[in-house]
Amino acid sequence: MGELVRVTRRYVVLVEIYDRLMRLSRRLRVWAWTDGYCHAYPTLLAVQGLTQLCLEGLEDGEGHPRCTLFVYERRQAQ
């Protein structure tokens, strides 16, 4: 996360899979996904100097939550 914050100019946009409504077999595949991580982004990024602008659930075509959108902005130096 530190490197992500270091190289960003202004915004960081993260999308995390919402796995609570998935079947167990699908949930296990998501958890085994080596390119994605489930972190407490609000806590991690606040201490790195980013301000949360958006935290929103994204729904599929049937209205079921599938992902969470996180948008952060770098605090301006004063």
Backbone torsions as a table, in degrees:
resi	resn	phi	psi	omega
1	MET	NA	-36.5	179.2
2	GLY	-59.1	-41.2	179.2
3	GLU	-68.6	-38.6	177.2
4	LEU	-59.4	-46.0	179.5
5	VAL	-67.3	-39.1	-177.6
6	ARG	-62.1	-39.5	-174.9
7	VAL	-89.4	-9.2	-179.5
8	THR	-77.6	143.4	176.8
9	ARG	-86.1	-48.6	-176.6
10	ARG	-139.0	-48.8	-173.5
11	TYR	-117.0	148.2	170.5
12	VAL	-124.8	126.0	178.3
13	VAL	-119.3	124.0	-179.7
14	LEU	-124.6	142.1	175.3
15	VAL	-125.3	124.6	-179.5
16	GLU	-116.8	136.7	179.9
17	ILE	-69.3	134.0	177.4
18	TYR	-95.4	107.4	-170.5
19	ASP	-100.0	1.6	-174.5
20	ARG	-64.4	-31.5	-178.0
21	LEU	-93.7	1.8	-178.9
22	MET	-80.8	153.2	171.8
23	ARG	-65.5	156.5	-175.7
24	LEU	-57.7	-41.7	-178.2
25	SER	-63.4	-40.0	178.0
26	ARG	-69.3	-40.0	179.8
27	ARG	-61.5	-40.7	178.5
28	LEU	-64.1	-37.9	176.9
29	ARG	-64.7	-40.7	178.8
30	VAL	-64.6	-44.9	-179.5
31	TRP	-63.5	-29.5	-179.8
32	ALA	-84.5	-2.7	-179.4
33	TRP	-65.8	115.4	-173.4
34	THR	-81.8	-11.7	-179.2
35	ASP	-95.5	-3.1	-178.2
36	GLY	-126.2	153.9	-177.0
37	TYR	-136.8	149.1	175.7
38	CYS	-108.3	102.0	-178.6
39	HIS	-120.8	166.6	172.7
40	ALA	-86.2	77.5	-174.8
41	TYR	-54.8	-44.1	-179.0
42	PRO	-55.8	-40.7	-180.0
43	THR	-73.2	-46.5	-177.2
44	LEU	-62.9	-42.6	-174.4
45	LEU	-83.8	-25.2	177.8
46	ALA	-64.2	-40.8	-179.7
47	VAL	-73.3	-13.8	179.0
48	GLN	-94.1	4.8	176.4
49	GLY	92.4	20.8	177.9
50	LEU	-110.4	146.8	177.6
51	THR	-108.2	133.2	179.7
52	GLN	-75.1	125.9	177.3
53	LEU	-101.3	-32.1	-174.4
54	CYS	-150.1	138.0	171.6
55	LEU	-140.0	104.6	-169.9
56	GLU	-138.9	137.4	174.7
57	GLY	-79.6	138.3	177.8
58	LEU	-108.8	129.2	-174.8
59	GLU	-103.4	155.5	173.6
60	ASP	-83.0	-174.9	-177.2
61	GLY	-63.6	-17.9	-179.8
62	GLU	-99.2	5.5	178.1
63	GLY	85.0	11.6	178.9
64	HIS	-91.2	136.2	178.3
65	PRO	-66.3	132.6	-179.0
66	ARG	-125.0	-30.3	-177.6
67	CYS	-142.8	163.2	173.1
68	THR	-121.3	131.3	179.3
69	LEU	-99.8	127.8	176.2
70	PHE	-118.1	128.9	175.7
71	VAL	-126.9	128.5	-179.3
72	TYR	-126.2	152.7	177.3
73	GLU	-126.1	140.1	177.3
74	ARG	-69.8	133.5	176.8
75	ARG	-69.2	139.0	178.9
76	GLN	-77.1	136.7	178.1
77	ALA	-66.7	139.2	-178.4
78	GLN	-107.9	NA	NA
